Amino acid sequence: MLIDNIIEYLPAFDKLRLTAGCYSLSVKKIKMEKEYFAHETAIIDEGCSIGKGTKIWHFTHIMSKCKIGNNCNIGQNVVISPEVIIGNNVKVQNNVSIYTGVVCEDDVFLGPSMVFTNVINPRSAIIRKDQYAKTLVRKGASIGANATIVCGHEIGEFSFIGAGAVVTKEVPAFALVVGNPAKQTGWMSEYGHRLNFDNTGLAICPESKETYQLKNNQVTKLKK
């Protein structure tokens, strides 16, 4: 390296001072880089905010003005468009496209090759950048592999979108939806288990042992 060649011909005192300075800069750089990890093939545009402990893997592009929270895992070949907001502990699997207008709250799971949209009626020759629709994915929701989320809808907290589903309307909290177009077929617990309600409207998650109540076609988790 050029800096090594320069240091070699300096007096001993200056050599020590310069070496210490370079070391100090290296330490500062390492500290900055340790806030999050990005693979060397990832592209991160200027103006992004990326939280501590987040990992960004091969060939992923994080575009300008994105906000990504702490402890997220962004898989390979992911595109996150400008101004997308992603909360903490979000897992984005390989080949996912997240377009401008999408907000994902904490603990969201986005399965492999699922995709969002942001324009209802796209045409190549018509510019509609001022018409991007908003899509909100609430806390703890899971979206399965190859699912498509048509823009302008809210995906309820802890809802579960089956693999390959095409979501064209709002999804209630804790709802399980599958198919094309997606239709609700049941309810899911926070731990991702199907809830079987009895004639009193109560169900117990087999893993967490927490109790849920179904009332007026809405599910809530009861406090212990």
C-alpha positions, 0 to 999 in steps of 0.5 A: 500500500502507498501509506506503507511506502511513505511510512518506511522513509519517515524519521522514527518519531514521525513514523510512530506518530503517523502510524498511530494516527492511521491506527486511530482512523482504522479503529474509528472506521471499524467502530462505524462499520460494526454498527451493522454488517453489509456484504462487500457486494451489497450497494447502500446508497447515501442518506440511509439509516441502518440500525445496530446489529442489522445484516445485509447480504450479497447483491442487495441494494438499499436505496436512498433515504431508507430507514432500517431498524436494529437487528434486521436480516436482509437476505441476498438479492433484495431491493429496498426502494427509496424512503421505505421504512423497516422496523426492528428485528425484521427478516427479509428473505432472498429476492424480495422487492420492497418498493417506495410506500411500504412500511414494515413494523417490528418483527415482520417476516417477508418470505423468499421472492415475495413482492410488494407493489406501489401503483394500482394501474402501472403503464410503462409510458405513464409516470406515476411517481406522485401516485405511489400507494401506501402499504402498512405491514403491522407488527409480527405479520408473516408473508409467505414465499412468492406472495404478492401484496397489491398496494394500498392495504394494511396487513394486520398485526400477527397476520399470516399470508400463505405462500403464493397468495395474492393479497388484494384487500385489508388483512385483519390482525391474526388472520390466516389468508391463502390463495389467489385472490387471498381469502381468510381461512382461519386465525393464527397465534403470535407464535404462528399456530392455527387457533381453534376456537371453542363454542365460547370463542376461546382458543389456546396457542399450543406453544405459548399456552396464551389464550385468545378470544374471537369476538365480533370477527376480531381476535385479541390475546387475553392478558394473563 
